[in-house]
Amino acid sequence: MTAGDGRVVGDGGGRDDGDALAVAVAGDVGGLAIDVAFRAGGGAPIAIVGPNGAGKTSVLRMVLGALRPARGSVVLGDMTLFDRERGVDLPIEQRALGYVPQHYALFPHLTALGNVMYGLAALPAGERRERARAVMQDLGIDGLAARRPRELSGGEAQRVALARALARGPRALLLDEPLAALDVGVRRAVRQSLARDLGRLVLPTVLVTHDFADAAALASTVVVVEAGKVVQQGTPAELAATPATAFVQELTLHATATVSLPIRNHT
Amino acid sequence: MTAPRGRRPERAARDTVWTTALAVPAVVLVAALLLPLAGLVLTASPAELAGGLRHPLVGPALRLSLLTTVIAVAFIIVAGTPLAWFLARWRTRTGRALEVLVQIPVVVPPAVAGLALLLAFGRHGLFGPALGRIGVGLPFSTPAVVLAEIFVAAPFFLQGAVDAFRRVNEDLLVVAHSLGAGRTRVFFTIAVPLALPGLVGGAAMAWARALGEFGATLMFAGNLTGRTQTLPLAIYTALESDLSAARAIALILMAVAFALLLAIRAGSRR
């Protein structure tokens, strides 16, 4: 919707905190009672971490509008995306959210450039290609423009998916397991470049991961979800220092023991 | 690593028995499938074939078959593609029930289909009088041929299309929506292109079935040269007088069917 505001990726548009994404959603998904609340500001990404089956992806899909919560609200700045009490439920295409699903879901029948251009239908034909190219260049993938998704490596596919999500200038960004589809060998390098890219963005960004090391590298705030509920929220360092549950302790211990990446405190 | 020597010949013998036990019925089945076709092809001489094609029944039947099947398949594609999309996405009890209902014509014997069409749209059928009042008399007309073809062929397209749409990854559709695309755009730019091989395969199946339609057409539309006599009916009629004409028509249908089979296989391999 705001694709034409001239902003390419992360040129520091200086958004104030009023543009935060405030989420409080609850509902039953496949027998799992979900009840999760968090707030993502424009400053640094927030990570939802939890074991498989904890409901992380369902929460993300509720924010996106692909799943309807039974209760709660999703508010993005001055825009209410969902509010059960007020009967507001914007369709996905009106939510202005950038979405990078697990495995990236690139359109296999389009080139990388075609994928990035898909969200720019509102622009005049001439500007579409130009803007898509600019975003790809910004992410260092302009060389991939003519490739088909099946010709891309995992890391390349992730950047194309990110470019596609950012091209229309979304008001918030949602990433589902952005690193899970990658081989161990390239994972750390892709994680570092993703951290760099997300660090340049001034959008509320929510990412879902099962890996605490990913969360620590990419996010400043970690929300730990177990069995559909938030059990702890804080900086990676806080969670490692004072784990609230046995799961959080194991999660942080495991990550610090096996990954040589120091846990950074973004604030 | 190797098995004890004494047991190997015994095991080889068992393997032979096992292979033979499976191979013999398999060969018989393949023969049962291919020998009739061999008879059709091998008994024809080129001169006789050329003569058969000039038989007065052949031209009108060929034209009518092309006309009616093209109309029937075009209608099936235009109306069936959105229906298949809804059936693939609509995971409710009603959706599943409807999916089973539209498959019924596949298992209905042709004679039953013909009688059913007659009882529904015949002059004294359920809807016949109503149609008669607006000046439409379906039975024994070319539209009746098209209707019979749609009845028997549509389920084949629908099944292929529903399967193809089900294989389209849900995440792709969600992402397309998140990029601002409404339902119509997602359908035409994501779902249809990705399901296209399956849609083409289903359309080829439906066309083959429509082209071969015989029983329901004979009962509901009759066997009138130039109006309702399609190629299969022309074979049936020619058989009484001129075997070479019947064989010529049969070979045309065989060639088209084989081409369609190759198209279906090419579509499903992609």
Boltz contact constraints between the chains, C-beta under 6 A:
constraints:
  - contact:
      token1: [A, 66]
      token2: [B, 174]
      max_distance: 6.0
  - contact:
      token1: [A, 92]
      token2: [B, 177]
      max_distance: 6.0
  - contact:
      token1: [A, 92]
      token2: [B, 178]
      max_distance: 6.0
  - contact:
      token1: [A, 93]
      token2: [B, 177]
      max_distance: 6.0
  - contact:
      token1: [A, 93]
      token2: [B, 180]
      max_distance: 6.0
  - contact:
      token1: [A, 93]
      token2: [B, 182]
      max_distance: 6.0
  - contact:
      token1: [A, 97]
      token2: [B, 178]
      max_distance: 6.0
  - contact:
      token1: [A, 99]
      token2: [B, 175]
      max_distance: 6.0
  - contact:
      token1: [A, 99]
      token2: [B, 178]
      max_distance: 6.0
  - contact:
      token1: [A, 101]
      token2: [B, 171]
      max_distance: 6.0
  - contact:
      token1: [A, 105]
      token2: [B, 171]
      max_distance: 6.0
  - contact:
      token1: [A, 105]
      token2: [B, 172]
      max_distance: 6.0
  - contact:
      token1: [A, 105]
      token2: [B, 175]
      max_distance: 6.0
  - contact:
      token1: [A, 109]
      token2: [B, 193]
      max_distance: 6.0
  - contact:
      token1: [A, 118]
      token2: [B, 179]
      max_distance: 6.0
  - contact:
      token1: [A, 119]
      token2: [B, 179]
      max_distance: 6.0
  - contact:
      token1: [A, 119]
      token2: [B, 180]
      max_distance: 6.0
